[in-house]
Amino acid sequence: MDETYTAEEINAMFSAMGDSVTLLNELVTGGTHSDDIDDTVDRNYRHLEIMLAKDHISDDDRDKTSYTDAIASSKTFLGL
C-alpha cells in the first residue's frame, strides 16, 4: 500500500522527476559514453521507472510522456 503524500510533496516528486528528464536528455543527446555518464543515465532512468510505478504518481493526471520518452531514450543509449 502506498503512503499518503501532500500535494506539495507530490509536486516536489514531479519536480525531481523533471530534473532527471532534463539531465537524461542532455546526456543522451550528447552521445558521449563514459563510466560516470553511463552510471548517471542508469541511475536516473531507473529513478523514473521506480517513481512511475508508485500509485500516487501513476494515478496523477499529469502527462507522463516526457518521463517515458526519457526512459526509452536512456535504454537505447545504454544498449538495453
PDB file with one MODEL, atoms N, CA, C and O in Angstrom:
MODEL        1
ATOM      1  N   MET A   1       0.836  -1.174   0.000  1.00  0.00           N
ATOM      2  CA  MET A   1       0.000   0.000   0.000  1.00  0.00           C
ATOM      3  C   MET A   1       0.885   1.241   0.000  1.00  0.00           C
ATOM      4  O   MET A   1       1.861   1.322   0.745  1.00  0.00           O
ATOM      5  N   ASP A   2       0.532   2.202  -0.841  1.00  0.00           N
ATOM      6  CA  ASP A   2       1.269   3.445  -0.950  1.00  0.00           C
ATOM      7  C   ASP A   2       1.029   4.341   0.246  1.00  0.00           C
ATOM      8  O   ASP A   2      -0.059   4.345   0.823  1.00  0.00           O
ATOM      9  N   GLU A   3       2.036   5.092   0.613  1.00  0.00           N
ATOM     10  CA  GLU A   3       1.877   6.072   1.676  1.00  0.00           C
ATOM     11  C   GLU A   3       1.030   7.235   1.165  1.00  0.00           C
ATOM     12  O   GLU A   3       0.831   7.390  -0.040  1.00  0.00           O
ATOM     13  N   THR A   4       0.539   8.041   2.086  1.00  0.00           N
ATOM     14  CA  THR A   4      -0.209   9.233   1.713  1.00  0.00           C
ATOM     15  C   THR A   4       0.740  10.419   1.705  1.00  0.00           C
ATOM     16  O   THR A   4       1.509  10.616   2.646  1.00  0.00           O
ATOM     17  N   TYR A   5       0.682  11.209   0.634  1.00  0.00           N
ATOM     18  CA  TYR A   5       1.549  12.369   0.483  1.00  0.00           C
ATOM     19  C   TYR A   5       0.701  13.609   0.270  1.00  0.00           C
ATOM     20  O   TYR A   5      -0.412  13.534  -0.250  1.00  0.00           O
ATOM     21  N   THR A   6       1.235  14.743   0.674  1.00  0.00           N
ATOM     22  CA  THR A   6       0.557  16.007   0.432  1.00  0.00           C
ATOM     23  C   THR A   6       0.761  16.410  -1.026  1.00  0.00           C
ATOM     24  O   THR A   6       1.644  15.890  -1.708  1.00  0.00           O
ATOM     25  N   ALA A   7      -0.060  17.334  -1.489  1.00  0.00           N
ATOM     26  CA  ALA A   7       0.093  17.842  -2.850  1.00  0.00           C
ATOM     27  C   ALA A   7       1.477  18.464  -3.030  1.00  0.00           C
ATOM     28  O   ALA A   7       2.087  18.331  -4.091  1.00  0.00           O
ATOM     29  N   GLU A   8       1.963  19.135  -2.005  1.00  0.00           N
ATOM     30  CA  GLU A   8       3.289  19.751  -2.074  1.00  0.00           C
ATOM     31  C   GLU A   8       4.378  18.691  -2.227  1.00  0.00           C
ATOM     32  O   GLU A   8       5.319  18.873  -2.999  1.00  0.00           O
ATOM     33  N   GLU A   9       4.255  17.600  -1.504  1.00  0.00           N
ATOM     34  CA  GLU A   9       5.236  16.514  -1.606  1.00  0.00           C
ATOM     35  C   GLU A   9       5.201  15.872  -2.990  1.00  0.00           C
ATOM     36  O   GLU A   9       6.242  15.566  -3.570  1.00  0.00           O
ATOM     37  N   ILE A  10       4.008  15.677  -3.504  1.00  0.00           N
ATOM     38  CA  ILE A  10       3.873  15.083  -4.844  1.00  0.00           C
ATOM     39  C   ILE A  10       4.434  16.030  -5.894  1.00  0.00           C
ATOM     40  O   ILE A  10       5.102  15.590  -6.830  1.00  0.00           O
ATOM     41  N   ASN A  11       4.173  17.322  -5.750  1.00  0.00           N
ATOM     42  CA  ASN A  11       4.740  18.295  -6.685  1.00  0.00           C
ATOM     43  C   ASN A  11       6.262  18.253  -6.650  1.00  0.00           C
ATOM     44  O   ASN A  11       6.905  18.363  -7.694  1.00  0.00           O
ATOM     45  N   ALA A  12       6.845  18.095  -5.466  1.00  0.00           N
ATOM     46  CA  ALA A  12       8.300  18.010  -5.338  1.00  0.00           C
ATOM     47  C   ALA A  12       8.833  16.751  -6.029  1.00  0.00           C
ATOM     48  O   ALA A  12       9.906  16.776  -6.633  1.00  0.00           O
ATOM     49  N   MET A  13       8.083  15.659  -5.937  1.00  0.00           N
ATOM     50  CA  MET A  13       8.493  14.419  -6.602  1.00  0.00           C
ATOM     51  C   MET A  13       8.481  14.597  -8.117  1.00  0.00           C
ATOM     52  O   MET A  13       9.399  14.159  -8.810  1.00  0.00           O
ATOM     53  N   PHE A  14       7.428  15.248  -8.626  1.00  0.00           N
ATOM     54  CA  PHE A  14       7.364  15.502 -10.066  1.00  0.00           C
ATOM     55  C   PHE A  14       8.481  16.453 -10.492  1.00  0.00           C
ATOM     56  O   PHE A  14       9.020  16.316 -11.590  1.00  0.00           O
ATOM     57  N   SER A  15       8.828  17.402  -9.650  1.00  0.00           N
ATOM     58  CA  SER A  15       9.925  18.310  -9.955  1.00  0.00           C
ATOM     59  C   SER A  15      11.242  17.545 -10.056  1.00  0.00           C
ATOM     60  O   SER A  15      12.026  17.774 -10.978  1.00  0.00           O
ATOM     61  N   ALA A  16      11.486  16.641  -9.114  1.00  0.00           N
ATOM     62  CA  ALA A  16      12.697  15.821  -9.146  1.00  0.00           C
ATOM     63  C   ALA A  16      12.718  14.932 -10.391  1.00  0.00           C
ATOM     64  O   ALA A  16      13.768  14.729 -11.000  1.00  0.00           O
ATOM     65  N   MET A  17      11.568  14.414 -10.756  1.00  0.00           N
ATOM     66  CA  MET A  17      11.494  13.598 -11.964  1.00  0.00           C
ATOM     67  C   MET A  17      11.802  14.457 -13.192  1.00  0.00           C
ATOM     68  O   MET A  17      12.477  14.003 -14.116  1.00  0.00           O
ATOM     69  N   GLY A  18      11.313  15.681 -13.203  1.00  0.00           N
ATOM     70  CA  GLY A  18      11.619  16.596 -14.302  1.00  0.00           C
ATOM     71  C   GLY A  18      13.103  16.890 -14.390  1.00  0.00           C
ATOM     72  O   GLY A  18      13.656  16.994 -15.485  1.00  0.00           O
ATOM     73  N   ASP A  19      13.754  17.026 -13.238  1.00  0.00           N
ATOM     74  CA  ASP A  19      15.205  17.232 -13.225  1.00  0.00           C
ATOM     75  C   ASP A  19      15.922  16.037 -13.842  1.00  0.00           C
ATOM     76  O   ASP A  19      16.894  16.203 -14.578  1.00  0.00           O
ATOM     77  N   SER A  20      15.440  14.830 -13.542  1.00  0.00           N
ATOM     78  CA  SER A  20      16.036  13.627 -14.134  1.00  0.00           C
ATOM     79  C   SER A  20      15.851  13.627 -15.647  1.00  0.00           C
ATOM     80  O   SER A  20      16.770  13.268 -16.384  1.00  0.00           O
ATOM     81  N   VAL A  21      14.676  14.024 -16.112  1.00  0.00           N
ATOM     82  CA  VAL A  21      14.420  14.078 -17.559  1.00  0.00           C
ATOM     83  C   VAL A  21      15.376  15.063 -18.221  1.00  0.00           C
ATOM     84  O   VAL A  21      15.969  14.758 -19.255  1.00  0.00           O
ATOM     85  N   THR A  22      15.522  16.233 -17.631  1.00  0.00           N
ATOM     86  CA  THR A  22      16.424  17.242 -18.190  1.00  0.00           C
ATOM     87  C   THR A  22      17.852  16.713 -18.274  1.00  0.00           C
ATOM     88  O   THR A  22      18.509  16.852 -19.306  1.00  0.00           O
ATOM     89  N   LEU A  23      18.326  16.114 -17.202  1.00  0.00           N
ATOM     90  CA  LEU A  23      19.676  15.563 -17.180  1.00  0.00           C
ATOM     91  C   LEU A  23      19.837  14.448 -18.207  1.00  0.00           C
ATOM     92  O   LEU A  23      20.818  14.416 -18.949  1.00  0.00           O
ATOM     93  N   LEU A  24      18.871  13.537 -18.246  1.00  0.00           N
ATOM     94  CA  LEU A  24      18.946  12.430 -19.205  1.00  0.00           C
ATOM     95  C   LEU A  24      18.958  12.937 -20.636  1.00  0.00           C
ATOM     96  O   LEU A  24      19.742  12.460 -21.456  1.00  0.00           O
ATOM     97  N   ASN A  25      18.103  13.892 -20.942  1.00  0.00           N
ATOM     98  CA  ASN A  25      18.064  14.429 -22.304  1.00  0.00           C
ATOM     99  C   ASN A  25      19.398  15.050 -22.687  1.00  0.00           C
ATOM    100  O   ASN A  25      19.856  14.889 -23.818  1.00  0.00           O
ATOM    101  N   GLU A  26      20.025  15.761 -21.750  1.00  0.00           N
ATOM    102  CA  GLU A  26      21.333  16.371 -22.027  1.00  0.00           C
ATOM    103  C   GLU A  26      22.399  15.306 -22.263  1.00  0.00           C
ATOM    104  O   GLU A  26      23.176  15.400 -23.213  1.00  0.00           O
ATOM    105  N   LEU A  27      22.436  14.297 -21.401  1.00  0.00           N
ATOM    106  CA  LEU A  27      23.472  13.264 -21.517  1.00  0.00           C
ATOM    107  C   LEU A  27      23.283  12.395 -22.750  1.00  0.00           C
ATOM    108  O   LEU A  27      24.245  12.093 -23.456  1.00  0.00           O
ATOM    109  N   VAL A  28      22.050  11.995 -23.007  1.00  0.00           N
ATOM    110  CA  VAL A  28      21.773  11.119 -24.153  1.00  0.00           C
ATOM    111  C   VAL A  28      22.020  11.865 -25.460  1.00  0.00           C
ATOM    112  O   VAL A  28      22.589  11.311 -26.400  1.00  0.00           O
ATOM    113  N   THR A  29      21.591  13.117 -25.515  1.00  0.00           N
ATOM    114  CA  THR A  29      21.800  13.917 -26.720  1.00  0.00           C
ATOM    115  C   THR A  29      23.283  14.155 -26.963  1.00  0.00           C
ATOM    116  O   THR A  29      23.735  14.206 -28.107  1.00  0.00           O
ATOM    117  N   GLY A  30      24.035  14.300 -25.877  1.00  0.00           N
ATOM    118  CA  GLY A  30      25.482  14.490 -26.006  1.00  0.00           C
ATOM    119  C   GLY A  30      26.170  13.310 -26.653  1.00  0.00           C
ATOM    120  O   GLY A  30      27.183  13.473 -27.333  1.00  0.00           O
ATOM    121  N   GLY A  31      25.623  12.115 -26.447  1.00  0.00           N
ATOM    122  CA  GLY A  31      26.108  10.917 -27.108  1.00  0.00           C
ATOM    123  C   GLY A  31      27.434  10.374 -26.626  1.00  0.00           C
ATOM    124  O   GLY A  31      27.937   9.401 -27.187  1.00  0.00           O
ATOM    125  N   THR A  32      28.020  10.979 -25.591  1.00  0.00           N
ATOM    126  CA  THR A  32      29.309  10.534 -25.096  1.00  0.00           C
ATOM    127  C   THR A  32      29.118   9.487 -24.006  1.00  0.00           C
ATOM    128  O   THR A  32      28.307   9.655 -23.095  1.00  0.00           O
ATOM    129  N   HIS A  33      29.878   8.411 -24.119  1.00  0.00           N
ATOM    130  CA  HIS A  33      29.827   7.358 -23.107  1.00  0.00           C
ATOM    131  C   HIS A  33      31.082   7.394 -22.249  1.00  0.00           C
ATOM    132  O   HIS A  33      32.193   7.567 -22.751  1.00  0.00           O
ATOM    133  N   SER A  34      30.886   7.232 -20.977  1.00  0.00           N
ATOM    134  CA  SER A  34      31.978   7.012 -20.022  1.00  0.00           C
ATOM    135  C   SER A  34      31.332   6.266 -18.865  1.00  0.00           C
ATOM    136  O   SER A  34      30.107   6.192 -18.780  1.00  0.00           O
ATOM    137  N   ASP A  35      32.135   5.723 -17.987  1.00  0.00           N
ATOM    138  CA  ASP A  35      31.561   5.017 -16.842  1.00  0.00           C
ATOM    139  C   ASP A  35      30.667   5.940 -16.024  1.00  0.00           C
ATOM    140  O   ASP A  35      29.579   5.544 -15.605  1.00  0.00           O
ATOM    141  N   ASP A  36      31.124   7.168 -15.796  1.00  0.00           N
ATOM    142  CA  ASP A  36      30.336   8.114 -14.995  1.00  0.00           C
ATOM    143  C   ASP A  36      29.033   8.495 -15.684  1.00  0.00           C
ATOM    144  O   ASP A  36      27.978   8.523 -15.051  1.00  0.00           O
ATOM    145  N   ILE A  37      29.104   8.786 -16.965  1.00  0.00           N
ATOM    146  CA  ILE A  37      27.899   9.185 -17.692  1.00  0.00           C
ATOM    147  C   ILE A  37      26.922   8.024 -17.751  1.00  0.00           C
ATOM    148  O   ILE A  37      25.735   8.199 -17.476  1.00  0.00           O
ATOM    149  N   ASP A  38      27.402   6.851 -18.102  1.00  0.00           N
ATOM    150  CA  ASP A  38      26.510   5.692 -18.203  1.00  0.00           C
ATOM    151  C   ASP A  38      25.880   5.367 -16.852  1.00  0.00           C
ATOM    152  O   ASP A  38      24.708   4.997 -16.791  1.00  0.00           O
ATOM    153  N   ASP A  39      26.639   5.501 -15.776  1.00  0.00           N
ATOM    154  CA  ASP A  39      26.098   5.262 -14.438  1.00  0.00           C
ATOM    155  C   ASP A  39      25.023   6.291 -14.091  1.00  0.00           C
ATOM    156  O   ASP A  39      23.992   5.946 -13.513  1.00  0.00           O
ATOM    157  N   THR A  40      25.261   7.536 -14.440  1.00  0.00           N
ATOM    158  CA  THR A  40      24.278   8.588 -14.175  1.00  0.00           C
ATOM    159  C   THR A  40      23.002   8.354 -14.969  1.00  0.00           C
ATOM    160  O   THR A  40      21.902   8.504 -14.437  1.00  0.00           O
ATOM    161  N   VAL A  41      23.140   7.989 -16.225  1.00  0.00           N
ATOM    162  CA  VAL A  41      21.967   7.687 -17.056  1.00  0.00           C
ATOM    163  C   VAL A  41      21.203   6.513 -16.451  1.00  0.00           C
ATOM    164  O   VAL A  41      19.979   6.557 -16.332  1.00  0.00           O
ATOM    165  N   ASP A  42      21.924   5.474 -16.074  1.00  0.00           N
ATOM    166  CA  ASP A  42      21.294   4.285 -15.495  1.00  0.00           C
ATOM    167  C   ASP A  42      20.518   4.636 -14.217  1.00  0.00           C
ATOM    168  O   ASP A  42      19.355   4.258 -14.071  1.00  0.00           O
ATOM    169  N   ARG A  43      21.158   5.350 -13.303  1.00  0.00           N
ATOM    170  CA  ARG A  43      20.501   5.698 -12.033  1.00  0.00           C
ATOM    171  C   ARG A  43      19.266   6.566 -12.252  1.00  0.00           C
ATOM    172  O   ARG A  43      18.248   6.377 -11.586  1.00  0.00           O
ATOM    173  N   ASN A  44      19.350   7.513 -13.179  1.00  0.00           N
ATOM    174  CA  ASN A  44      18.241   8.440 -13.371  1.00  0.00           C
ATOM    175  C   ASN A  44      17.066   7.800 -14.107  1.00  0.00           C
ATOM    176  O   ASN A  44      15.916   8.072 -13.761  1.00  0.00           O
ATOM    177  N   TYR A  45      17.317   6.959 -15.107  1.00  0.00           N
ATOM    178  CA  TYR A  45      16.172   6.332 -15.767  1.00  0.00           C
ATOM    179  C   TYR A  45      15.511   5.327 -14.822  1.00  0.00           C
ATOM    180  O   TYR A  45      14.292   5.162 -14.846  1.00  0.00           O
ATOM    181  N   ARG A  46      16.308   4.657 -13.993  1.00  0.00           N
ATOM    182  CA  ARG A  46      15.718   3.729 -13.013  1.00  0.00           C
ATOM    183  C   ARG A  46      14.897   4.486 -11.970  1.00  0.00           C
ATOM    184  O   ARG A  46      13.848   4.011 -11.535  1.00  0.00           O
ATOM    185  N   HIS A  47      15.369   5.646 -11.578  1.00  0.00           N
ATOM    186  CA  HIS A  47      14.596   6.506 -10.665  1.00  0.00           C
ATOM    187  C   HIS A  47      13.228   6.808 -11.270  1.00  0.00           C
ATOM    188  O   HIS A  47      12.209   6.720 -10.584  1.00  0.00           O
ATOM    189  N   LEU A  48      13.206   7.162 -12.545  1.00  0.00           N
ATOM    190  CA  LEU A  48      11.931   7.448 -13.202  1.00  0.00           C
ATOM    191  C   LEU A  48      11.030   6.218 -13.230  1.00  0.00           C
ATOM    192  O   LEU A  48       9.832   6.321 -12.966  1.00  0.00           O
ATOM    193  N   GLU A  49      11.595   5.067 -13.544  1.00  0.00           N
ATOM    194  CA  GLU A  49      10.793   3.838 -13.558  1.00  0.00           C
ATOM    195  C   GLU A  49      10.191   3.554 -12.187  1.00  0.00           C
ATOM    196  O   GLU A  49       9.012   3.215 -12.080  1.00  0.00           O
ATOM    197  N   ILE A  50      10.994   3.692 -11.150  1.00  0.00           N
ATOM    198  CA  ILE A  50      10.510   3.449  -9.787  1.00  0.00           C
ATOM    199  C   ILE A  50       9.386   4.411  -9.433  1.00  0.00           C
ATOM    200  O   ILE A  50       8.358   4.008  -8.889  1.00  0.00           O
ATOM    201  N   MET A  51       9.590   5.675  -9.744  1.00  0.00           N
ATOM    202  CA  MET A  51       8.580   6.686  -9.405  1.00  0.00           C
ATOM    203  C   MET A  51       7.281   6.469 -10.186  1.00  0.00           C
ATOM    204  O   MET A  51       6.193   6.602  -9.627  1.00  0.00           O
ATOM    205  N   LEU A  52       7.391   6.140 -11.463  1.00  0.00           N
ATOM    206  CA  LEU A  52       6.187   5.926 -12.272  1.00  0.00           C
ATOM    207  C   LEU A  52       5.378   4.725 -11.802  1.00  0.00           C
ATOM    208  O   LEU A  52       4.179   4.646 -12.071  1.00  0.00           O
ATOM    209  N   ALA A  53       6.011   3.799 -11.110  1.00  0.00           N
ATOM    210  CA  ALA A  53       5.315   2.615 -10.604  1.00  0.00           C
ATOM    211  C   ALA A  53       4.550   2.895  -9.306  1.00  0.00           C
ATOM    212  O   ALA A  53       3.747   2.073  -8.865  1.00  0.00           O
ATOM    213  N   LYS A  54       4.798   4.040  -8.708  1.00  0.00           N
ATOM    214  CA  LYS A  54       4.128   4.380  -7.445  1.00  0.00           C
ATOM    215  C   LYS A  54       2.717   4.890  -7.730  1.00  0.00           C
ATOM    216  O   LYS A  54       2.514   5.685  -8.648  1.00  0.00           O
ATOM    217  N   ASP A  55       1.750   4.434  -6.949  1.00  0.00           N
ATOM    218  CA  ASP A  55       0.348   4.799  -7.171  1.00  0.00           C
ATOM    219  C   ASP A  55       0.119   6.303  -7.173  1.00  0.00           C
ATOM    220  O   ASP A  55      -0.606   6.819  -8.023  1.00  0.00           O
ATOM    221  N   HIS A  56       0.731   7.008  -6.229  1.00  0.00           N
ATOM    222  CA  HIS A  56       0.483   8.445  -6.136  1.00  0.00           C
ATOM    223  C   HIS A  56       1.054   9.211  -7.330  1.00  0.00           C
ATOM    224  O   HIS A  56       0.677  10.359  -7.563  1.00  0.00           O
ATOM    225  N   ILE A  57       1.944   8.600  -8.074  1.00  0.00           N
ATOM    226  CA  ILE A  57       2.470   9.203  -9.299  1.00  0.00           C
ATOM    227  C   ILE A  57       1.656   8.728 -10.495  1.00  0.00           C
ATOM    228  O   ILE A  57       1.217   9.542 -11.309  1.00  0.00           O
ATOM    229  N   SER A  58       1.452   7.432 -10.608  1.00  0.00           N
ATOM    230  CA  SER A  58       0.726   6.899 -11.773  1.00  0.00           C
ATOM    231  C   SER A  58      -0.729   7.351 -11.799  1.00  0.00           C
ATOM    232  O   SER A  58      -1.309   7.505 -12.873  1.00  0.00           O
ATOM    233  N   ASP A  59      -1.324   7.564 -10.629  1.00  0.00           N
ATOM    234  CA  ASP A  59      -2.722   7.998 -10.571  1.00  0.00           C
ATOM    235  C   ASP A  59      -2.892   9.496 -10.818  1.00  0.00           C
ATOM    236  O   ASP A  59      -4.010   9.965 -11.034  1.00  0.00           O
ATOM    237  N   ASP A  60      -1.810  10.238 -10.789  1.00  0.00           N
ATOM    238  CA  ASP A  60      -1.871  11.681 -11.015  1.00  0.00           C
ATOM    239  C   ASP A  60      -2.200  11.950 -12.488  1.00  0.00           C
ATOM    240  O   ASP A  60      -1.748  11.223 -13.372  1.00  0.00           O
ATOM    241  N   ASP A  61      -2.984  12.991 -12.744  1.00  0.00           N
ATOM    242  CA  ASP A  61      -3.437  13.294 -14.098  1.00  0.00           C
ATOM    243  C   ASP A  61      -2.385  13.940 -14.995  1.00  0.00           C
ATOM    244  O   ASP A  61      -2.642  14.152 -16.180  1.00  0.00           O
ATOM    245  N   ARG A  62      -1.233  14.250 -14.470  1.00  0.00           N
ATOM    246  CA  ARG A  62      -0.212  14.911 -15.288  1.00  0.00           C
ATOM    247  C   ARG A  62       0.278  14.002 -16.406  1.00  0.00           C
ATOM    248  O   ARG A  62       0.330  12.781 -16.265  1.00  0.00           O
ATOM    249  N   ASP A  63       0.634  14.633 -17.519  1.00  0.00           N
ATOM    250  CA  ASP A  63       1.179  13.913 -18.665  1.00  0.00           C
ATOM    251  C   ASP A  63       2.542  13.333 -18.296  1.00  0.00           C
ATOM    252  O   ASP A  63       3.398  14.035 -17.759  1.00  0.00           O
ATOM    253  N   LYS A  64       2.730  12.080 -18.580  1.00  0.00           N
ATOM    254  CA  LYS A  64       3.961  11.401 -18.208  1.00  0.00           C
ATOM    255  C   LYS A  64       4.826  11.036 -19.424  1.00  0.00           C
ATOM    256  O   LYS A  64       5.782  10.269 -19.311  1.00  0.00           O
ATOM    257  N   THR A  65       4.480  11.589 -20.565  1.00  0.00           N
ATOM    258  CA  THR A  65       5.191  11.270 -21.799  1.00  0.00           C
ATOM    259  C   THR A  65       6.673  11.606 -21.715  1.00  0.00           C
ATOM    260  O   THR A  65       7.508  10.829 -22.178  1.00  0.00           O
ATOM    261  N   SER A  66       7.008  12.743 -21.135  1.00  0.00           N
ATOM    262  CA  SER A  66       8.431  13.119 -21.074  1.00  0.00           C
ATOM    263  C   SER A  66       9.231  12.111 -20.255  1.00  0.00           C
ATOM    264  O   SER A  66      10.402  11.867 -20.543  1.00  0.00           O
ATOM    265  N   TYR A  67       8.610  11.532 -19.247  1.00  0.00           N
ATOM    266  CA  TYR A  67       9.292  10.544 -18.409  1.00  0.00           C
ATOM    267  C   TYR A  67       9.493   9.235 -19.158  1.00  0.00           C
ATOM    268  O   TYR A  67      10.583   8.662 -19.148  1.00  0.00           O
ATOM    269  N   THR A  68       8.433   8.768 -19.807  1.00  0.00           N
ATOM    270  CA  THR A  68       8.544   7.503 -20.537  1.00  0.00           C
ATOM    271  C   THR A  68       9.475   7.647 -21.745  1.00  0.00           C
ATOM    272  O   THR A  68      10.197   6.710 -22.087  1.00  0.00           O
ATOM    273  N   ASP A  69       9.457   8.818 -22.390  1.00  0.00           N
ATOM    274  CA  ASP A  69      10.378   9.057 -23.502  1.00  0.00           C
ATOM    275  C   ASP A  69      11.833   9.061 -23.021  1.00  0.00           C
ATOM    276  O   ASP A  69      12.711   8.508 -23.683  1.00  0.00           O
ATOM    277  N   ALA A  70      12.082   9.686 -21.867  1.00  0.00           N
ATOM    278  CA  ALA A  70      13.447   9.729 -21.325  1.00  0.00           C
ATOM    279  C   ALA A  70      13.932   8.332 -20.955  1.00  0.00           C
ATOM    280  O   ALA A  70      15.100   7.999 -21.158  1.00  0.00           O
ATOM    281  N   ILE A  71      13.035   7.521 -20.414  1.00  0.00           N
ATOM    282  CA  ILE A  71      13.392   6.136 -20.083  1.00  0.00           C
ATOM    283  C   ILE A  71      13.775   5.387 -21.359  1.00  0.00           C
ATOM    284  O   ILE A  71      14.808   4.719 -21.408  1.00  0.00           O
ATOM    285  N   ALA A  72      12.939   5.503 -22.387  1.00  0.00           N
ATOM    286  CA  ALA A  72      13.195   4.789 -23.642  1.00  0.00           C
ATOM    287  C   ALA A  72      14.507   5.233 -24.279  1.00  0.00           C
ATOM    288  O   ALA A  72      15.296   4.393 -24.712  1.00  0.00           O
ATOM    289  N   SER A  73      14.750   6.542 -24.343  1.00  0.00           N
ATOM    290  CA  SER A  73      15.977   7.014 -24.975  1.00  0.00           C
ATOM    291  C   SER A  73      17.212   6.625 -24.143  1.00  0.00           C
ATOM    292  O   SER A  73      18.282   6.378 -24.700  1.00  0.00           O
ATOM    293  N   SER A  74      17.064   6.573 -22.842  1.00  0.00           N
ATOM    294  CA  SER A  74      18.165   6.167 -21.975  1.00  0.00           C
ATOM    295  C   SER A  74      18.526   4.702 -22.196  1.00  0.00           C
ATOM    296  O   SER A  74      19.701   4.342 -22.273  1.00  0.00           O
ATOM    297  N   LYS A  75      17.500   3.870 -22.296  1.00  0.00           N
ATOM    298  CA  LYS A  75      17.763   2.445 -22.541  1.00  0.00           C
ATOM    299  C   LYS A  75      18.433   2.235 -23.897  1.00  0.00           C
ATOM    300  O   LYS A  75      19.328   1.399 -24.031  1.00  0.00           O
ATOM    301  N   THR A  76      18.003   2.985 -24.888  1.00  0.00           N
ATOM    302  CA  THR A  76      18.642   2.898 -26.208  1.00  0.00           C
ATOM    303  C   THR A  76      20.095   3.351 -26.112  1.00  0.00           C
ATOM    304  O   THR A  76      20.987   2.701 -26.656  1.00  0.00           O
ATOM    305  N   PHE A  77      20.332   4.460 -25.422  1.00  0.00           N
ATOM    306  CA  PHE A  77      21.688   4.986 -25.235  1.00  0.00           C
ATOM    307  C   PHE A  77      22.593   3.960 -24.566  1.00  0.00           C
ATOM    308  O   PHE A  77      23.761   3.819 -24.927  1.00  0.00           O
ATOM    309  N   LEU A  78      22.040   3.242 -23.583  1.00  0.00           N
ATOM    310  CA  LEU A  78      22.825   2.242 -22.854  1.00  0.00           C
ATOM    311  C   LEU A  78      22.858   0.884 -23.546  1.00  0.00           C
ATOM    312  O   LEU A  78      23.525  -0.035 -23.071  1.00  0.00           O
ATOM    313  N   GLY A  79      22.146   0.747 -24.663  1.00  0.00           N
ATOM    314  CA  GLY A  79      22.138  -0.510 -25.388  1.00  0.00           C
ATOM    315  C   GLY A  79      21.333  -1.605 -24.724  1.00  0.00           C
ATOM    316  O   GLY A  79      21.652  -2.787 -24.854  1.00  0.00           O
ATOM    317  N   LEU A  80      20.284  -1.212 -24.008  1.00  0.00           N
ATOM    318  CA  LEU A  80      19.443  -2.184 -23.293  1.00  0.00           C
ATOM    319  C   LEU A  80      18.233  -2.578 -24.125  1.00  0.00           C
ATOM    320  O   LEU A  80      17.417  -3.386 -23.682  1.00  0.00           O
TER     321      LEU A  80
ENDMDL
END
